[in-house]
Amino acid sequence: MMDNAIIYARSAGNSEQQVKRQRKLCRSYLREVGLTEVGFVAEYGHPGRGLSVVVNAAASKGATEVIICDLSRLGRTSLVNLKNSNLLEEAGLTIHVAAGIVSGPVTDDDIRDKMLLFAETDLNTLYGDDVTER
């Protein structure tokens, strides 16, 4: 049985191009690991209301996984990232990181902490030096 997943993409600015790039990377990851996309949520600016939309969409569509392009999409600071990761995990969702230096399912706090260390490098690798996207 294939698990259902919601893709969450976020642009810190208003870049539709960045959201499309994230969705493409997430879809490629879905195919690699055998997950089925049952929803897509895009958000612009700081992570916030979009995560509640992800939780609600997952509940209504039977999704157990949420796919993000890179860990920084959940917040650039450790505190914000931890809060948003916990929100998704408390809703019963496993977070998957589709691209970057470290990718795959985030299954415990230790892995998440290590992935956060790479988030800044991921930002520069995936998006260049465009500070509007941070």
trRosetta pair geometry for C-beta under 8 A, 3 or more apart (Angstrom, degrees):
i j d omega theta_ij theta_ji phi_ij phi_ji
2 34 5.7 -128 -122 156 101 87
2 35 6.4 151 179 -131 97 29
2 36 4.9 92 124 -23 126 108
3 35 5.4 -39 76 -123 86 86
3 36 7.1 -177 91 25 36 83
3 63 7.7 80 163 -153 81 57
3 64 5.2 -80 -161 54 113 111
3 65 5.3 84 132 -12 124 122
4 35 7.2 111 -139 -173 12 86
4 36 5.2 -43 -107 75 60 98
4 37 7.9 79 -161 -154 67 6
4 38 4.4 6 -167 -9 114 134
4 58 8.0 155 109 -143 105 71
4 61 6.2 -146 152 130 146 97
4 62 5.4 80 36 100 150 81
4 63 4.2 -106 112 -102 99 64
4 64 6.5 98 57 13 73 72
4 65 7.0 176 95 33 40 91
5 30 6.1 -154 59 -114 143 110
5 35 4.3 36 -13 160 131 132
5 36 6.6 151 19 71 82 42
5 37 5.9 -46 75 -99 90 49
5 38 6.8 137 57 17 37 83
5 63 5.7 112 -111 -151 14 113
5 64 7.8 -53 -83 60 60 55
5 65 3.9 -40 -102 85 92 106
5 66 6.7 160 -161 -94 81 20
5 67 5.2 47 167 -19 131 107
5 96 7.3 -32 -135 25 137 132
6 37 7.8 93 -112 -151 24 66
6 38 6.6 -54 -75 68 66 79
6 39 4.3 -18 -118 74 89 105
6 40 7.1 -180 -166 -79 68 26
6 41 6.4 23 169 -1 113 105
6 54 5.3 152 117 -152 144 82
6 57 5.3 115 -113 100 140 118
6 58 5.1 -93 -14 -73 135 87
6 61 7.3 123 -71 61 101 133
6 63 4.8 98 -27 134 91 171
6 65 7.4 174 23 93 62 57
6 66 5.2 -21 67 -113 92 75
6 67 7.2 -175 87 22 41 75
6 93 7.7 -47 36 -133 111 136
7 22 7.9 151 171 130 112 92
7 23 5.9 90 140 -127 148 75
7 26 4.4 115 -133 129 119 152
7 27 7.2 -25 -79 -59 153 70
7 30 7.7 -68 -70 -50 111 130
7 37 6.0 -9 -21 -132 109 111
7 39 7.2 -167 27 99 65 55
7 40 4.8 -8 62 -114 102 76
7 41 7.2 -180 91 29 55 63
7 66 7.7 143 -103 -165 18 60
7 67 4.9 -32 -106 69 68 103
7 68 7.8 141 -161 -84 59 36
8 41 5.1 -11 -111 68 72 102
8 43 7.3 0 -170 5 89 110
8 50 6.7 125 -151 144 105 113
8 51 7.3 39 -140 -99 150 62
8 54 5.1 -13 -81 -93 123 138
8 66 5.7 14 -5 -178 117 108
8 67 7.1 164 22 75 70 48
8 68 5.3 -29 71 -89 96 85
8 73 6.7 147 113 137 96 132
9 18 7.9 168 172 123 112 75
9 19 4.6 113 128 -148 131 74
9 22 3.9 141 -130 95 111 134
9 23 5.3 -59 -47 -56 149 79
9 26 7.0 -122 -68 -11 100 142
9 40 7.4 0 7 -171 105 93
9 41 7.4 172 29 90 64 53
9 42 5.0 -18 71 -111 97 75
9 43 7.4 171 91 26 50 67
9 68 7.6 156 -87 -138 43 64
9 69 6.5 55 -116 -21 81 113
9 73 7.0 -82 -143 -144 35 142
10 19 7.6 27 -94 -101 5 89
10 22 7.7 -1 30 30 41 179
10 42 7.3 157 -86 -164 43 52
10 43 4.5 -17 -109 70 91 94
10 44 7.2 176 -157 -83 67 25
10 47 5.8 -39 -115 -83 168 84
10 50 6.6 162 -90 76 106 160
10 68 8.0 -13 11 -142 98 107
10 73 4.7 137 38 -161 107 89
11 14 6.6 109 106 -123 129 7
11 15 4.3 -158 -156 52 146 84
11 16 7.6 -89 -8 -61 160 23
11 18 4.5 118 -104 78 113 126
11 19 5.3 -77 -30 -51 114 89
11 22 8.0 -152 -61 -7 80 136
11 42 7.8 8 3 -174 94 97
11 43 7.8 -176 30 93 59 51
11 44 5.3 -13 68 -116 90 74
11 133 6.5 -62 -157 -132 78 80
12 44 7.9 53 149 -166 6 56
12 45 6.7 43 -160 -134 42 19
12 46 7.3 35 -132 -73 75 47
12 132 6.6 177 92 152 105 49
12 133 5.3 126 37 -168 108 28
12 134 5.5 -37 10 70 169 18
13 18 7.8 96 53 18 93 144
13 44 7.1 -42 114 -162 27 97
13 45 8.0 60 -109 -75 13 48
13 132 4.2 26 -58 155 138 102
13 133 6.0 -63 5 -83 106 52
14 44 5.4 38 -106 -157 58 140
15 18 3.8 56 109 7 124 110
15 19 6.7 162 103 -11 70 81
15 132 7.6 120 -37 114 117 110
15 133 6.4 -17 9 -98 148 100
16 19 5.6 -54 -152 37 38 113
16 20 6.3 40 150 -20 68 104
17 20 5.8 -55 -150 36 31 111
17 21 6.4 32 152 -20 64 106
18 21 5.5 -53 -148 35 34 113
18 22 6.4 36 153 -20 66 104
18 127 6.9 25 -126 -118 118 114
18 133 6.0 173 -102 -127 159 122
19 22 5.7 -52 -148 35 31 112
19 23 6.4 31 154 -19 64 105
19 42 4.8 41 -155 -139 138 123
19 44 7.9 -57 -60 -76 130 85
20 23 5.7 -54 -147 36 32 111
20 24 6.4 34 154 -21 64 105
21 24 5.8 -54 -151 34 30 113
21 25 6.6 28 153 -15 64 105
21 69 7.7 52 113 -119 78 152
22 25 5.8 -58 -151 38 32 109
22 26 6.2 30 153 -18 67 109
22 68 7.8 -32 -173 -171 119 55
22 69 3.9 -92 -142 -47 91 140
22 73 7.2 107 -142 -92 144 141
23 26 5.6 -56 -145 39 32 112
23 27 6.2 33 155 -21 66 105
23 40 6.4 29 -124 -144 120 131
23 42 7.8 -42 -58 -81 119 105
24 27 5.8 -53 -146 34 29 110
24 28 6.6 32 153 -20 62 104
25 28 5.7 -54 -152 34 32 114
25 29 6.5 34 150 -19 64 105
25 69 5.1 72 78 -128 132 96
25 98 5.0 129 134 120 93 129
25 99 4.6 -37 179 -36 137 135
26 29 5.5 -53 -151 36 34 114
26 30 6.4 42 149 -26 66 101
26 67 4.5 125 -156 127 109 122
26 68 7.2 -56 -97 -150 120 7
26 69 5.9 -83 -53 -76 94 69
26 98 4.6 -129 -101 -51 55 163
27 30 5.4 -45 -148 29 36 117
27 31 6.7 36 154 -17 64 100
27 37 6.6 -27 -111 -47 81 146
28 31 6.0 -54 -155 34 32 110
28 32 6.6 35 148 -22 64 106
28 98 7.2 108 67 -177 84 118
29 32 5.5 -55 -151 33 35 116
29 33 6.4 2 164 5 69 110
29 35 8.0 2 119 36 78 120
29 67 6.1 165 86 -155 129 131
29 96 6.7 164 145 137 136 124
29 98 3.6 -123 -25 -135 153 94
29 99 7.1 -118 -56 -46 124 71
29 103 7.1 -127 -117 176 127 131
30 33 6.7 -77 -146 49 24 88
30 34 7.9 -120 169 57 55 8
30 35 4.6 -94 -146 70 79 95
30 36 7.3 115 -177 -88 119 11
30 37 5.6 -12 -139 -48 169 95
30 67 6.3 -70 -66 -59 93 167
30 98 8.0 -26 -30 -112 66 119
31 34 7.7 32 -173 -70 26 34
33 96 7.4 -139 44 -149 163 152
35 65 5.8 -81 -136 69 142 154
35 67 7.2 161 88 -54 154 128
35 96 7.7 -155 -20 7 160 164
37 40 7.0 19 -178 -58 118 91
37 67 8.0 -65 -100 26 90 136
38 57 7.9 168 109 156 90 99
38 61 4.3 167 137 156 129 136
38 62 7.2 -30 110 63 175 77
38 63 5.4 -158 55 -70 124 107
39 54 7.9 155 110 -133 127 58
39 57 4.3 166 168 162 167 131
39 58 7.3 -128 44 -69 141 52
39 61 5.5 171 -32 17 120 162
39 63 6.6 -93 24 -37 113 148
41 50 5.3 145 152 -170 118 94
41 53 5.0 151 -131 105 137 116
41 54 5.0 -118 26 -74 155 79
41 57 6.4 -169 -53 10 117 151
42 50 7.3 -92 111 -131 21 136
43 47 6.5 84 103 -119 150 56
43 48 7.2 173 -169 44 141 70
43 49 7.3 166 -124 69 123 73
43 50 3.1 -80 -69 -42 134 158
43 51 7.8 -22 -39 -33 160 62
43 53 7.9 163 -69 39 110 130
45 48 7.3 -20 100 11 107 118
46 75 7.5 38 -164 -109 86 81
46 80 7.8 -82 -168 -163 109 148
47 50 6.5 -94 -149 56 66 109
47 51 5.9 55 174 -36 102 116
47 73 7.1 101 -73 153 123 57
47 74 5.8 15 -51 -153 171 37
47 75 5.4 -91 29 -61 127 81
47 80 7.1 135 52 163 112 112
47 84 5.4 22 116 -107 145 153
48 51 6.8 -148 121 14 11 98
49 52 5.6 -52 -162 34 49 112
49 53 6.5 51 143 -21 73 102
50 53 5.2 -51 -151 34 40 116
50 54 6.5 47 148 -24 68 98
51 54 5.3 -42 -150 29 39 117
51 55 6.6 40 151 -19 65 100
51 74 7.9 75 -91 -132 128 81
51 84 5.8 -130 -95 -149 160 97
51 87 5.7 58 148 106 135 141
51 88 6.7 -97 -162 -63 108 92
52 55 5.6 -49 -149 35 36 112
52 56 6.3 32 153 -15 66 107
53 56 5.8 -57 -145 42 30 109
53 57 6.0 30 156 -19 66 109
54 57 5.9 -58 -144 39 26 108
54 58 6.2 28 156 -21 63 108
54 66 5.8 50 176 -122 130 132
54 88 7.0 -23 107 -108 131 102
54 93 7.6 10 140 -75 108 173
55 58 5.8 -55 -148 35 27 112
55 59 6.5 26 154 -18 62 107
55 87 7.1 -90 -60 152 134 94
55 88 6.9 -143 -78 -111 93 57
55 91 4.3 -120 -133 -118 106 163
55 93 7.2 -120 -107 -19 69 134
56 59 5.8 -54 -148 35 31 111
56 60 6.3 20 158 -11 66 110
57 60 6.0 -62 -144 43 30 104
57 61 5.8 -1 166 6 68 118
57 63 7.0 14 119 19 79 135
58 61 6.4 -74 -135 52 22 91
58 62 7.8 -99 176 79 54 10
58 63 3.9 -94 -137 68 75 106
58 64 7.4 129 -171 -68 113 20
58 66 6.7 -60 -76 -69 136 97
58 91 6.6 97 73 139 138 125
58 92 7.9 -179 132 77 132 91
58 93 5.7 -44 -157 -84 170 120
59 63 8.0 -53 -27 43 24 81
59 91 7.3 -94 -55 -174 102 109
63 66 7.3 86 140 -70 127 66
63 93 7.2 20 119 -113 94 103
64 92 6.6 -68 -136 138 75 95
64 93 6.5 174 180 -119 37 54
64 94 6.4 27 142 12 81 96
65 93 6.5 121 -128 -162 13 80
65 94 5.1 -31 -110 65 72 91
65 95 7.9 146 -161 -94 64 15
65 96 5.9 17 -174 -11 110 117
65 105 7.8 -78 -131 -110 110 104
66 88 5.6 -89 30 -158 149 133
66 93 4.6 36 -12 169 107 134
66 94 7.3 175 24 79 69 41
66 95 5.5 -26 70 -108 96 61
66 96 7.0 178 85 23 44 77
67 96 4.8 -25 -107 70 70 108
67 98 5.6 58 -179 -53 103 112
68 71 7.0 101 97 -93 130 30
68 73 4.4 -163 -172 62 121 136
68 74 6.4 -51 -107 -40 174 93
68 95 6.6 -10 9 -165 111 97
68 96 7.2 161 25 80 64 54
68 97 6.0 -27 74 -108 87 59
68 98 6.8 -156 91 2 34 94
69 73 5.8 107 44 -41 85 139
69 97 7.6 10 121 -160 21 66
69 98 5.3 -53 -124 53 39 112
69 99 5.4 -18 -174 33 72 110
69 100 7.7 104 145 -29 69 105
69 126 7.1 129 147 -166 119 158
70 73 6.0 124 66 -17 60 95
70 97 6.0 49 -131 -159 35 105
70 98 7.5 -83 -56 53 50 73
70 99 5.8 -60 -65 75 88 82
70 100 4.4 97 -115 -44 108 138
70 119 6.7 135 152 -134 106 73
70 122 4.4 167 -160 153 142 140
70 123 7.3 -175 107 -68 151 56
70 126 6.0 -148 -29 -6 146 160
71 74 6.3 -51 -177 27 55 107
71 81 6.8 43 160 -151 95 132
71 97 5.4 -26 -55 -103 78 135
71 100 7.3 -99 4 56 83 165
71 102 7.9 7 -21 76 126 102
71 106 7.7 106 -103 -73 107 140
71 112 7.5 151 -137 -151 134 71
71 115 4.8 141 -57 141 156 112
71 116 6.1 -124 133 -86 146 53
71 118 7.5 92 29 76 131 86
71 119 4.8 -94 79 -94 107 107
71 122 6.9 110 34 40 85 160
72 75 7.3 -113 -164 81 48 23
72 76 5.5 27 -154 -96 97 67
72 81 7.6 -62 -119 -95 39 124
72 119 4.3 133 -61 -172 93 109
72 120 7.7 117 -80 -70 132 36
72 122 6.2 -176 -6 83 116 118
72 123 5.4 23 4 -68 171 102
72 134 7.7 -52 167 -141 138 69
74 80 7.6 170 135 126 69 83
74 81 5.0 88 103 -136 101 71
74 84 4.3 -177 -175 98 96 132
74 85 5.8 69 158 -58 157 76
74 88 7.8 -82 -120 -6 131 135
74 95 7.6 -9 -56 -142 147 147
75 79 7.9 -90 137 82 142 52
75 80 3.2 -150 -173 115 147 106
75 81 4.1 -150 72 -65 101 60
75 83 7.3 40 0 51 164 93
75 84 5.3 150 -12 10 119 135
76 80 7.0 25 46 61 50 130
76 81 7.3 -160 44 -50 6 108
76 119 7.1 174 -137 135 57 132
76 123 7.9 30 -117 -69 105 146
76 134 6.2 57 -86 176 149 84
77 80 4.7 80 61 15 91 103
77 81 6.6 -164 85 -8 42 91
78 81 5.7 -62 -143 42 26 111
78 82 6.0 28 160 -22 66 109
78 116 5.8 70 -107 180 84 152
79 82 5.9 -55 -145 35 26 110
79 83 6.4 27 156 -19 62 107
80 83 5.7 -54 -148 36 31 112
80 84 6.3 21 158 -11 66 110
81 84 6.0 -61 -146 43 28 104
81 85 6.0 29 156 -20 66 110
81 112 7.9 172 139 173 111 109
81 116 6.0 142 102 -109 159 117
81 119 7.6 -104 -97 -70 157 168
82 85 5.7 -54 -140 38 28 111
82 86 6.2 30 158 -20 63 108
82 112 7.7 112 -104 137 71 135
83 86 5.9 -58 -151 36 25 111
83 87 6.6 32 150 -25 62 104
84 87 5.4 -43 -148 27 36 117
84 88 6.8 30 155 -13 63 102
85 88 6.0 -61 -156 39 32 106
85 89 6.1 26 152 -14 68 112
85 95 6.3 -64 -138 -20 85 158
85 106 7.1 -79 -147 119 122 151
85 112 5.9 92 -166 -146 165 147
86 89 5.6 -58 -139 43 32 109
86 90 5.9 34 161 -22 68 107
87 90 6.1 -56 -146 35 22 109
87 91 6.8 18 153 -15 58 109
88 91 5.8 -61 -155 37 32 110
88 93 4.5 -72 174 70 86 121
88 95 5.7 79 108 -66 143 105
89 92 7.7 71 180 -57 35 11
89 93 6.6 -102 -88 63 30 68
89 94 7.8 52 -111 -98 74 37
89 95 7.1 -58 -65 -17 85 104
94 105 5.4 -9 162 -152 119 113
94 106 7.2 170 -177 58 71 66
94 107 7.1 0 -145 -95 109 68
95 105 7.2 128 83 -156 48 59
95 106 4.4 -12 78 40 101 118
95 112 8.0 61 67 -98 135 110
96 103 7.8 38 172 180 77 78
96 104 6.6 -76 -148 167 81 24
96 105 5.0 -39 -97 -92 80 59
96 106 7.1 -162 -89 1 27 77
97 100 6.4 -52 158 40 118 119
97 102 6.7 41 87 107 145 73
97 103 4.8 -133 103 -132 88 59
97 104 6.5 -3 54 40 84 36
97 106 6.5 73 -18 -43 100 103
97 115 6.4 174 -19 -157 161 142
98 103 6.0 -16 146 -148 12 122
99 103 5.9 15 -85 -90 8 133
99 122 7.6 130 110 -155 79 111
99 126 6.4 105 116 -100 125 128
100 103 5.8 140 54 -63 75 92
100 118 6.6 128 153 132 118 117
100 119 7.9 -2 -168 -113 156 44
100 121 7.9 118 -167 96 101 84
100 122 3.7 -2 -136 -123 126 118
100 125 6.7 124 -131 73 69 131
100 126 6.3 -49 -86 -45 84 124
101 118 4.5 -126 66 -172 129 136
101 121 5.9 25 -23 98 141 122
101 122 5.8 -117 6 -74 91 87
101 125 7.1 124 -44 14 90 161
102 114 6.9 158 -111 120 173 96
102 115 4.9 -135 90 -113 136 81
102 118 5.1 124 6 48 110 158
106 111 5.5 -178 -146 105 65 117
106 112 5.1 65 -167 -79 122 87
106 115 6.5 -75 -105 6 111 157
107 111 6.0 57 46 24 68 151
108 111 5.3 97 58 10 71 100
108 112 7.2 -135 103 -4 38 92
109 112 5.5 -58 -147 40 35 113
109 113 6.2 38 155 -23 69 104
110 113 5.8 -51 -149 33 30 112
110 114 6.6 26 154 -14 63 105
111 114 5.9 -58 -152 39 32 109
111 115 6.2 32 152 -20 67 108
112 115 5.6 -56 -145 38 31 112
112 116 6.4 39 153 -26 64 101
113 116 5.7 -49 -152 27 31 115
113 117 7.2 38 149 -23 59 97
114 117 5.7 -46 -162 22 39 116
114 118 7.3 24 148 -7 64 103
115 118 5.9 -63 -159 41 41 105
115 119 6.8 65 142 -53 68 88
116 119 5.3 -24 -152 -11 42 122
118 121 5.3 -61 -165 46 63 112
118 122 5.7 71 137 -31 84 102
119 122 5.3 -52 -146 34 33 117
119 123 6.6 41 154 -26 65 98
120 123 5.7 -45 -154 25 33 115
120 124 7.0 24 153 -9 62 103
121 124 6.0 -59 -154 41 36 106
121 125 6.0 32 152 -18 70 112
122 125 5.6 -61 -141 42 30 110
122 126 5.7 11 168 -5 70 115
123 126 6.5 -65 -136 45 19 96
123 127 5.7 -42 -174 40 59 113
123 133 7.6 165 -162 107 96 100
123 134 6.0 52 -164 -105 142 97
124 127 7.2 -74 -111 59 14 71
124 128 6.8 11 -160 -156 52 12
124 129 6.6 22 -131 -79 85 61
127 130 5.8 -94 153 45 98 103
127 133 4.8 -137 174 106 146 149
127 134 7.9 173 91 -64 145 74
130 133 4.6 54 100 6 107 112
130 134 7.8 171 102 -22 62 86
131 134 5.4 -48 -158 18 52 120
